[in-house]
């Protein structure tokens, strides 16, 4: 039933993309409002962030008859993720799509989304973030930052890449320098697995791999392929240790400055963009492994026992760190929401 639900929702999302891309609406030279929408991925529809932005742009410009112009600033042209979020918070730009790994610098409870081995599937993650837990998270984020969450898309499940050897269990990580996001939860996980975590900003990853600053990295395979990181790595271990979010946000003051009908339009377009982003990510992930094999990447799938070694080594230190940083409430809430989602998406929940 989980697979059926995922396919059904993904198919609906693909249809939404097709409908949205097919829309044409004039953009007036004298647009009354401008939305500068930044993200960090290449400007291709294979990128979930760009797919979200393009669909959002098409809908907003079409249904406002050109009164609103959306300018997409992709490929980190507005700066690294931290800078992008700062610009939205300050009102310099109006929107951004950034990963969960950056959000904790602005909203500390966002660290809960970085705990590894939380979600068993994309569908469970969607259920949690579209449900009561996501609503609580979004409301608290808005209160603390002045930035409204329009939706949580995804980058996919992160796995381990390296240039040295096949990684079958945590002991194979010993001594390896692994690039992580600038996120202390990710670093706690890698320390627990025996690796040497090395935080490097996204804009510097390709160069760092090329110059052997690090031995490996952890990323969703689809994103890894899209960024051509395979040019400097040899091995992939599909441990799926962390589900990675891409969250779209808008400056609340700007949103409320728009006429009421346009406020509703922006929120509706955000929902369509969310469907597009999720669809793009699912499609990209479904073919990425074979694409990486064609590029010479050796792929290894851990056995159940080996997977459990990764989970036992990486989850406890990361969760302990998060509980210490933000308290128990957020962690207990997400675990409760995950349990409810698992039941709902199982035969027992019918």
Secondary structure, DSSP 8 states (H G I E B T S, - for coil): -HHHHHHHHHHHHHHHHHHHHH------TT-SEEEEEE-SS-SSTTSHHHHHHHHHHHHHHHHTTTSEEEEEE-TTTT-SHHHHHHHHHHTSSSEEEEEHHHHTTT-GGGGGGG-TT--SSHHHHHHHHHSHHHHHHHHHHHHHHSEEEEEEEEEEEEEEEESS----SGGGGTT-EEEE-S-HHHHHHHHHHT-EEEE--GGGHHHHHHTTSSSEEEEEHHHHHHTTGGGG--EEEEEEEEEEEEEEEEEHHHHHHS-HHHHHHHHHHHHHHHHHHHHHHHHHHHHHHHHHHHTT-EEE---HHHHHHHHHHHHHHHHHHHHHHH-HHHHHHHHHHHHHHHHHTSGGG-
